[in-house]
Amino acid sequence: MATPKHTTSLGCPVHSPSTSMTAGMPGPIVLQDVHLLDKLGHFDRERIPDRVVHTKGAGAHGFFEVTDDVSAVTDAKFLNRVGKRTPVFVRFSNMVSEKGSSETVRDLRGFAIKFYTEEGIWDMSGSNSPVFFIRDPLKYPDLIHTQRRHPQTNLHDPDAYWDFLSLVPESLHQVAMLYSDRGIPDGYCHMNGYSGHTYKFVNGKGEDRFVKFHFKTNQGIKNLTDEKAASLAGVDPDYATRDLFARIAKADFPSWNVYIQIMEPEQAAAYQWNVFDVTKVWPHKDFPLQPVGRLVLNRNPENHFAEVEQAAFSPANLVPGIDVSWDKLLQGRLFACTDAARYRLGANFTQIPVNAPFATRVHNSQRDGRMAINGNGGSAQAYYRPVEESLAGADLAARDAVADTPERGVGAAAESTVAAISAPKVDHQIVMRHRVLPSDDDFVQPGEFWRTVLGADERSRLVSRLAGSLARTKRPIRTRVLGVIRRADAEWAAALEQRLLTPRI
Ligand code: NDP
């Protein structure tokens, strides 16, 4: 195929794409070299703001296929038939790492999936952990700041990190998982994904159920040892991106089996844990994983910036049949994730192809703003009810009254929640109980994780990694961390204390 002729960004042919125009030899360059102006002017504007978290990432296209019937519990159309496939785009990432950092560092991994459903876009923006450090979004900026660089030294600050965590003991469950072997997955394909958050399924009868999503890797769980991760950080910091791209390029498509845990509102009200607390899991024996489908990634992006960098995920992207719960962190993210996309990409970010709901049509009264590139609603009136209907004599007052009753669609589902709160049979006051302050509950699951999930070798490595990091903190902070761990398991704390006392730390 012949190489296309070089042009300016306005499509005009450029006869000399590699040489500036000068006034004689050797120069100077002339201002009328519009190709040069075009090229430099665009180069100056190549960078957009980085994501404030999940900055470094890789992505791929694929599909989600329903394998098991869940139509009794959700009205979501993309889930309503076994065998139905929905296109997806997935972005994996490191949570707090900077853009140039290695993909082999100990950090949470983002696991964000965009489902292009026939009823609009649903995003499942989860991670490789079933829990999170905090349950209150007010603490989120502080959590991230403690993992950033010190304001003066511009160095990472273990004192700030561990001081914060020791004062937020509900973080221990996440800390234990992060410093376990799974804290450094071997690339993006050997890890599970979790919604972490509790969502709500709503079926055609308007019945609510709480759900959590689990994506179990079919490649098997595989992690990097600390030594291997450190060596890769030096020789191949883009290890995970390379691995994902190479697998798909050679048609070795990674896949995950998708499961849900389902909880009835009555069970939620009576359950020992606050089911909206993202620092807790729902034990499998109480709420077994139920199969729903499979996720397959089978197409690499054609262009990283266009598809991966510009992809914007938010839990506020919901479809009928899937709603949010009162999980506080999830509620905070409804604002923060979409707000971040508007800042980073502009008000019309949903018109960027990777973010556009291509399986359906957008029909609303949003207009204008920077980069309105999809026709901007054409000649249609820019308010929610076309003037043509009013002139044709439609009974608009009656239709407005109808808007107060539950209807199928995003934004209307709040009605069913309101109905549920006032329903006498479920005491939602109990479900809603506030766990703002740490309580003994916060130490039960981390203790169980230490005692029953980890084997002896993994426990020893966990202790060694915690000691390695804590050794760089001031003594009062270390002591406070030990106090937090002691509340979960005395032997764990003793092992860590012993390790911190050994001279090689
Ligand atoms: P189970 O005893 O039924 O299973 C233990 C779970 O832990 C498995 O899902 C396993 O994943 C996972 N796991 C194993 N090693 C690690 C690790 N290093 N980091 C994170 N997860 C790991 O679990 P229960 O439901 O009874 O809960 C017991 C404890 O297990 C919980 O307190 C929690 O700490 C942990 N856990 C629970 C999950 C849940 O959703 N219930 C999910 C993940 C962890 P795999 O099946 O892939 O081996």
Residues whose N, C-alpha, C, O or C-beta is under 5 A from the ligand:
A	BS01	NDP	P130 M177 S180 D181 R182 V281 W282 P283 H284 K285 Q445 E448 F449 V453
